[in-house]
Amino acid sequence: MTLLKIHFIMLFIETRKDSTQKFKI
């Protein structure tokens, strides 16, 4: 359960990073 939670959090952070980079460029 905790591992799944961490996975989703990491995925969320990755997508957020990608979106912010797209907006920056």
PDB file of N, CA, C and O in Angstrom:
ATOM      1  N   MET A   1       0.842  -1.196   0.000  1.00  0.00           N
ATOM      2  CA  MET A   1       0.000   0.000   0.000  1.00  0.00           C
ATOM      3  C   MET A   1       0.883   1.253   0.000  1.00  0.00           C
ATOM      4  O   MET A   1       0.692   2.149  -0.823  1.00  0.00           O
ATOM      5  N   THR A   2       1.837   1.313   0.915  1.00  0.00           N
ATOM      6  CA  THR A   2       2.709   2.490   0.994  1.00  0.00           C
ATOM      7  C   THR A   2       3.536   2.623  -0.284  1.00  0.00           C
ATOM      8  O   THR A   2       3.737   3.725  -0.793  1.00  0.00           O
ATOM      9  N   LEU A   3       4.011   1.487  -0.795  1.00  0.00           N
ATOM     10  CA  LEU A   3       4.820   1.514  -2.013  1.00  0.00           C
ATOM     11  C   LEU A   3       4.014   2.087  -3.176  1.00  0.00           C
ATOM     12  O   LEU A   3       4.529   2.874  -3.970  1.00  0.00           O
ATOM     13  N   LEU A   4       2.760   1.692  -3.267  1.00  0.00           N
ATOM     14  CA  LEU A   4       1.885   2.188  -4.327  1.00  0.00           C
ATOM     15  C   LEU A   4       1.697   3.702  -4.191  1.00  0.00           C
ATOM     16  O   LEU A   4       1.712   4.438  -5.177  1.00  0.00           O
ATOM     17  N   LYS A   5       1.522   4.141  -2.948  1.00  0.00           N
ATOM     18  CA  LYS A   5       1.351   5.562  -2.678  1.00  0.00           C
ATOM     19  C   LYS A   5       2.580   6.331  -3.161  1.00  0.00           C
ATOM     20  O   LYS A   5       2.455   7.351  -3.838  1.00  0.00           O
ATOM     21  N   ILE A   6       3.761   5.838  -2.811  1.00  0.00           N
ATOM     22  CA  ILE A   6       5.021   6.473  -3.209  1.00  0.00           C
ATOM     23  C   ILE A   6       5.113   6.528  -4.732  1.00  0.00           C
ATOM     24  O   ILE A   6       5.530   7.534  -5.305  1.00  0.00           O
ATOM     25  N   HIS A   7       4.720   5.438  -5.371  1.00  0.00           N
ATOM     26  CA  HIS A   7       4.773   5.369  -6.836  1.00  0.00           C
ATOM     27  C   HIS A   7       3.906   6.458  -7.452  1.00  0.00           C
ATOM     28  O   HIS A   7       4.319   7.130  -8.397  1.00  0.00           O
ATOM     29  N   PHE A   8       2.709   6.629  -6.914  1.00  0.00           N
ATOM     30  CA  PHE A   8       1.800   7.652  -7.448  1.00  0.00           C
ATOM     31  C   PHE A   8       2.345   9.049  -7.198  1.00  0.00           C
ATOM     32  O   PHE A   8       2.221   9.932  -8.047  1.00  0.00           O
ATOM     33  N   ILE A   9       2.945   9.245  -6.040  1.00  0.00           N
ATOM     34  CA  ILE A   9       3.528  10.552  -5.708  1.00  0.00           C
ATOM     35  C   ILE A   9       4.669  10.865  -6.675  1.00  0.00           C
ATOM     36  O   ILE A   9       4.774  11.980  -7.185  1.00  0.00           O
ATOM     37  N   MET A  10       5.517   9.875  -6.920  1.00  0.00           N
ATOM     38  CA  MET A  10       6.637  10.071  -7.842  1.00  0.00           C
ATOM     39  C   MET A  10       6.119  10.378  -9.240  1.00  0.00           C
ATOM     40  O   MET A  10       6.647  11.254  -9.927  1.00  0.00           O
ATOM     41  N   LEU A  11       5.097   9.663  -9.654  1.00  0.00           N
ATOM     42  CA  LEU A  11       4.508   9.874 -10.974  1.00  0.00           C
ATOM     43  C   LEU A  11       3.947  11.296 -11.067  1.00  0.00           C
ATOM     44  O   LEU A  11       4.115  11.975 -12.080  1.00  0.00           O
ATOM     45  N   PHE A  12       3.283  11.732 -10.005  1.00  0.00           N
ATOM     46  CA  PHE A  12       2.708  13.074  -9.954  1.00  0.00           C
ATOM     47  C   PHE A  12       3.801  14.135 -10.072  1.00  0.00           C
ATOM     48  O   PHE A  12       3.654  15.113 -10.804  1.00  0.00           O
ATOM     49  N   ILE A  13       4.895  13.931  -9.346  1.00  0.00           N
ATOM     50  CA  ILE A  13       6.022  14.871  -9.375  1.00  0.00           C
ATOM     51  C   ILE A  13       6.623  14.906 -10.782  1.00  0.00           C
ATOM     52  O   ILE A  13       6.938  15.978 -11.299  1.00  0.00           O
ATOM     53  N   GLU A  14       6.779  13.735 -11.395  1.00  0.00           N
ATOM     54  CA  GLU A  14       7.358  13.662 -12.743  1.00  0.00           C
ATOM     55  C   GLU A  14       6.505  14.426 -13.742  1.00  0.00           C
ATOM     56  O   GLU A  14       7.024  15.192 -14.554  1.00  0.00           O
ATOM     57  N   THR A  15       5.190  14.215 -13.681  1.00  0.00           N
ATOM     58  CA  THR A  15       4.294  14.892 -14.618  1.00  0.00           C
ATOM     59  C   THR A  15       4.319  16.399 -14.377  1.00  0.00           C
ATOM     60  O   THR A  15       4.288  17.189 -15.321  1.00  0.00           O
ATOM     61  N   ARG A  16       4.373  16.779 -13.130  1.00  0.00           N
ATOM     62  CA  ARG A  16       4.423  18.206 -12.797  1.00  0.00           C
ATOM     63  C   ARG A  16       5.712  18.837 -13.332  1.00  0.00           C
ATOM     64  O   ARG A  16       5.693  19.942 -13.875  1.00  0.00           O
ATOM     65  N   LYS A  17       6.829  18.122 -13.171  1.00  0.00           N
ATOM     66  CA  LYS A  17       8.121  18.610 -13.662  1.00  0.00           C
ATOM     67  C   LYS A  17       8.068  18.797 -15.180  1.00  0.00           C
ATOM     68  O   LYS A  17       8.540  19.801 -15.714  1.00  0.00           O
ATOM     69  N   ASP A  18       7.486  17.815 -15.858  1.00  0.00           N
ATOM     70  CA  ASP A  18       7.383  17.875 -17.312  1.00  0.00           C
ATOM     71  C   ASP A  18       6.537  19.073 -17.744  1.00  0.00           C
ATOM     72  O   ASP A  18       6.906  19.798 -18.668  1.00  0.00           O
ATOM     73  N   SER A  19       5.408  19.278 -17.078  1.00  0.00           N
ATOM     74  CA  SER A  19       4.525  20.385 -17.437  1.00  0.00           C
ATOM     75  C   SER A  19       5.205  21.732 -17.183  1.00  0.00           C
ATOM     76  O   SER A  19       5.088  22.652 -17.992  1.00  0.00           O
ATOM     77  N   THR A  20       5.911  21.843 -16.065  1.00  0.00           N
ATOM     78  CA  THR A  20       6.592  23.098 -15.756  1.00  0.00           C
ATOM     79  C   THR A  20       7.694  23.367 -16.780  1.00  0.00           C
ATOM     80  O   THR A  20       7.896  24.510 -17.190  1.00  0.00           O
ATOM     81  N   GLN A  21       8.395  22.331 -17.187  1.00  0.00           N
ATOM     82  CA  GLN A  21       9.458  22.486 -18.181  1.00  0.00           C
ATOM     83  C   GLN A  21       8.854  22.936 -19.508  1.00  0.00           C
ATOM     84  O   GLN A  21       9.412  23.799 -20.186  1.00  0.00           O
ATOM     85  N   LYS A  22       7.721  22.354 -19.877  1.00  0.00           N
ATOM     86  CA  LYS A  22       7.058  22.724 -21.133  1.00  0.00           C
ATOM     87  C   LYS A  22       6.651  24.185 -21.101  1.00  0.00           C
ATOM     88  O   LYS A  22       6.795  24.907 -22.088  1.00  0.00           O
ATOM     89  N   PHE A  23       6.136  24.615 -19.945  1.00  0.00           N
ATOM     90  CA  PHE A  23       5.701  26.007 -19.819  1.00  0.00           C
ATOM     91  C   PHE A  23       6.902  26.955 -19.876  1.00  0.00           C
ATOM     92  O   PHE A  23       6.813  28.048 -20.435  1.00  0.00           O
ATOM     93  N   LYS A  24       8.012  26.530 -19.299  1.00  0.00           N
ATOM     94  CA  LYS A  24       9.221  27.351 -19.278  1.00  0.00           C
ATOM     95  C   LYS A  24       9.762  27.538 -20.691  1.00  0.00           C
ATOM     96  O   LYS A  24      10.112  28.650 -21.088  1.00  0.00           O
ATOM     97  N   ILE A  25       9.827  26.449 -21.445  1.00  0.00           N
ATOM     98  CA  ILE A  25      10.430  26.494 -22.773  1.00  0.00           C
ATOM     99  C   ILE A  25       9.436  27.133 -23.752  1.00  0.00           C
ATOM    100  O   ILE A  25       9.740  27.272 -24.937  1.00  0.00           O
TER     101      ILE A  25
END
